[in-house]
Amino acid sequence: MIYWISLQDMLGYGNTSALRTLLDRFGSPKGILEASDEELIKCGVTKAQLKRRGELSPKAIEKIIMTTQKENISVLSYDSPMYPDKLRNINEPPVVLYVIGDERILNDS
């Protein structure tokens, strides 16, 4: 989950149009985050997004994870089977969803 949260921070919210291309090219959030600037730019990552890569410290990510666990918040990454199909298919899907309650209802029609 660490890499998914880092990727969300890098891409930002509402500007994730390159997500599918990046996952197809690099296979995973870790692969994306470790790719060269040149490779990422070829896949549609902006300079502003590149600048944000790695800005979220491991300590900050750990705090996010601990808070979600403490508050009983589910964290659904884009590759999770519980991630809503309708949301997965929009142009700029969120990389990560934070869900309070029963995430199973997200895929109810």
C-alpha positions as CSV (number, residue, x, y, z in Angstrom):
1,M,0.0,0.0,0.0
2,I,3.0,2.3,0.6
3,Y,3.7,2.5,-3.1
4,W,0.0,3.2,-4.0
5,I,-0.2,6.1,-1.5
6,S,3.1,7.5,-2.8
7,L,1.9,7.2,-6.4
8,Q,-1.4,9.0,-5.5
9,D,0.6,11.8,-3.9
10,M,2.8,12.1,-7.0
11,L,0.0,12.1,-9.6
12,G,-2.3,14.2,-7.4
13,Y,-6.1,14.1,-7.3
14,G,-8.0,14.6,-10.5
15,N,-5.1,14.5,-12.8
16,T,-4.4,10.8,-13.1
17,S,-5.0,10.3,-16.8
18,A,-1.6,8.6,-17.3
19,L,-2.4,6.0,-14.6
20,R,-3.4,3.1,-16.9
21,T,-0.5,3.9,-19.3
22,L,2.0,3.9,-16.4
23,L,0.7,0.6,-15.0
24,D,0.8,-1.0,-18.4
25,R,4.3,0.2,-19.0
26,F,5.9,-0.3,-15.6
27,G,3.7,-3.0,-14.1
28,S,3.3,-1.6,-10.6
29,P,3.4,1.5,-8.5
30,K,6.9,0.6,-7.3
31,G,8.0,0.3,-11.0
32,I,6.5,3.7,-11.8
33,L,8.1,5.4,-8.8
34,E,11.5,4.0,-9.7
35,A,11.3,4.9,-13.4
36,S,13.4,7.6,-14.9
37,D,12.0,11.1,-15.5
38,E,12.4,10.7,-19.2
39,E,10.4,7.4,-19.2
40,L,7.6,9.0,-17.1
41,I,7.3,12.0,-19.3
42,K,6.9,9.8,-22.4
43,C,4.0,8.2,-20.6
44,G,2.2,11.5,-19.9
45,V,3.5,12.5,-16.5
46,T,3.9,16.2,-16.1
47,K,6.9,18.1,-14.7
48,A,4.8,19.1,-11.7
49,Q,4.0,15.5,-11.0
50,L,7.6,14.5,-11.3
51,K,8.5,17.2,-8.8
52,R,6.1,15.7,-6.3
53,R,7.6,12.2,-6.6
54,G,9.1,11.2,-3.3
55,E,7.9,14.3,-1.4
56,L,5.7,12.3,0.9
57,S,8.1,10.8,3.4
58,P,8.0,7.2,4.6
59,K,7.1,8.5,8.0
60,A,4.1,10.4,6.6
61,I,3.0,7.4,4.7
62,E,3.3,5.2,7.8
63,K,1.2,7.8,9.7
64,I,-1.5,7.6,7.0
65,I,-1.6,3.8,7.2
66,M,-1.7,3.8,11.0
67,T,-4.5,6.4,11.0
68,T,-6.6,4.4,8.6
69,Q,-6.1,1.2,10.7
70,K,-6.9,3.0,13.9
71,E,-10.0,4.7,12.5
72,N,-11.2,1.5,10.7
73,I,-10.8,3.1,7.2
74,S,-10.4,0.7,4.3
75,V,-7.7,1.7,1.7
76,L,-8.5,0.5,-1.7
77,S,-5.9,0.8,-4.4
78,Y,-6.7,0.9,-8.1
79,D,-5.8,-2.8,-8.5
80,S,-8.0,-4.0,-5.6
81,P,-10.8,-6.3,-6.5
82,M,-13.0,-4.1,-4.2
83,Y,-12.2,-1.0,-6.2
84,P,-15.5,0.1,-7.9
85,D,-15.6,-0.9,-11.6
86,K,-17.5,2.2,-12.6
87,L,-14.8,4.4,-11.0
88,R,-12.0,2.4,-12.5
89,N,-13.3,3.1,-16.0
90,I,-13.5,6.9,-15.8
91,N,-10.8,9.0,-17.5
92,E,-9.0,10.0,-14.3
93,P,-9.6,7.4,-11.6
94,P,-8.3,8.0,-8.1
95,V,-5.2,5.9,-7.4
96,V,-6.4,5.2,-3.9
97,L,-9.8,5.3,-2.2
98,Y,-10.3,5.8,1.5
99,V,-13.5,4.1,2.6
100,I,-15.4,4.3,5.8
101,G,-18.0,1.5,6.1
102,D,-18.7,-1.5,4.0
103,E,-16.7,-1.2,0.8
104,R,-18.7,-4.0,-0.8
105,I,-21.5,-1.6,-1.5
106,L,-19.2,0.4,-3.9
107,N,-19.8,-2.2,-6.6
108,D,-23.6,-2.5,-6.1
109,S,-25.5,-1.3,-9.2
